[in-house]
Amino acid sequence: MHELSITQAILDIALNHAGGAKITDIHLVIGDLTSLVDECIQFYWDIISENTNAVGAILHFKRIPAQAKCEACEREYAIKEEGLLCPYCHSHRVVIITGKEFFVESITVE
């Protein structure tokens, strides 16, 4: 249900930056490690954008894959469902470098 508050924040940001202009497109960047579901955001968007300058705007979702870096062997790798354990040296000393992103990348107005 947190997608509702997230979607409201997206709408607020877009309306604030549009300066009263009609919003046609919003480009979102979402990391794969977030628990956000594109379809849920779209569902809430269709409801809460009614009667605003953003009604009918198309949401574009750009997903960022989850990546980690091992602090032991210094190698980067894609995070798999198996967990964070480094697949090269099996260390637990890893840092997540991508996959937690969430932001409005751009909006298009008429």
C-alpha positions in Angstrom: 0.0 0.0 0.0 3.0 2.3 0.3 2.8 2.8 -3.5 -0.1 5.2 -2.9 2.0 7.6 -0.9 4.9 7.2 -3.3 2.6 7.9 -6.2 1.2 11.0 -4.5 4.8 12.2 -4.0 5.5 11.7 -7.7 2.4 13.7 -8.6 3.4 16.5 -6.2 6.9 16.7 -7.6 5.6 16.7 -11.2 2.9 19.4 -10.6 5.4 21.5 -8.6 7.9 21.5 -11.5 5.4 21.8 -14.3 4.4 25.3 -13.2 0.8 24.9 -14.3 1.6 23.4 -17.7 0.0 20.1 -18.9 2.2 17.1 -18.1 2.4 14.5 -20.8 5.2 12.1 -19.6 7.0 11.3 -16.4 10.2 9.2 -16.4 10.9 7.3 -13.2 14.0 5.4 -12.2 13.4 2.5 -9.8 16.0 0.1 -8.5 15.2 -3.6 -8.5 15.8 -3.8 -4.7 13.0 -1.4 -3.9 9.7 -3.1 -3.1 7.9 -0.8 -5.6 5.7 -2.5 -8.2 5.2 -0.6 -11.5 1.7 -1.8 -12.0 0.6 -0.5 -8.5 2.1 2.9 -9.1 0.3 3.0 -12.5 -2.9 2.0 -10.9 -2.8 4.7 -8.2 -1.5 7.2 -10.8 -4.7 6.7 -12.9 -6.8 7.5 -9.9 -5.0 10.4 -8.2 -4.0 12.3 -11.3 -7.6 12.9 -12.3 -8.6 16.5 -12.2 -5.0 17.7 -12.3 -2.7 18.9 -15.0 -1.1 15.4 -15.1 -4.2 13.5 -16.0 -3.4 11.1 -18.9 0.4 11.6 -18.5 2.3 8.5 -19.4 4.6 7.0 -16.7 7.8 5.5 -18.0 9.6 3.0 -15.7 13.3 2.5 -16.0 14.5 -0.4 -13.8 18.1 -0.4 -12.4 19.5 -3.9 -11.8 20.9 -4.7 -8.4 24.7 -4.7 -8.2 27.1 -5.3 -5.4 30.8 -4.8 -4.9 32.8 -7.2 -2.7 35.1 -5.4 -0.3 37.3 -8.5 0.0 38.2 -9.1 -3.6 37.0 -5.8 -5.1 34.8 -7.4 -7.8 31.4 -6.2 -8.8 28.6 -8.6 -9.6 24.8 -8.8 -10.1 22.9 -9.6 -7.0 20.9 -12.8 -7.5 18.1 -14.3 -5.5 20.6 -16.5 -3.6 21.7 -13.4 -1.6 24.6 -11.0 -1.2 27.4 -13.6 -0.8 30.2 -12.8 -3.2 30.1 -15.4 -6.0 33.9 -15.1 -6.5 35.5 -15.3 -3.0 32.3 -16.1 -1.0 32.9 -13.1 1.4 30.0 -11.5 3.2 31.8 -8.1 3.1 29.8 -6.6 0.2 28.3 -3.2 -0.5 25.2 -2.6 -2.6 26.1 -0.2 -5.4 22.9 -0.1 -7.4 19.4 -1.2 -7.1 18.0 1.0 -4.3 17.3 4.0 -6.6 14.0 5.7 -6.8 13.5 9.2 -8.3 11.7 11.2 -11.0 14.3 11.5 -13.8 12.3 13.9 -15.9 8.9 15.3 -16.9 7.6 16.4 -20.2 5.1 19.3 -20.4 3.2 20.8 -23.3 
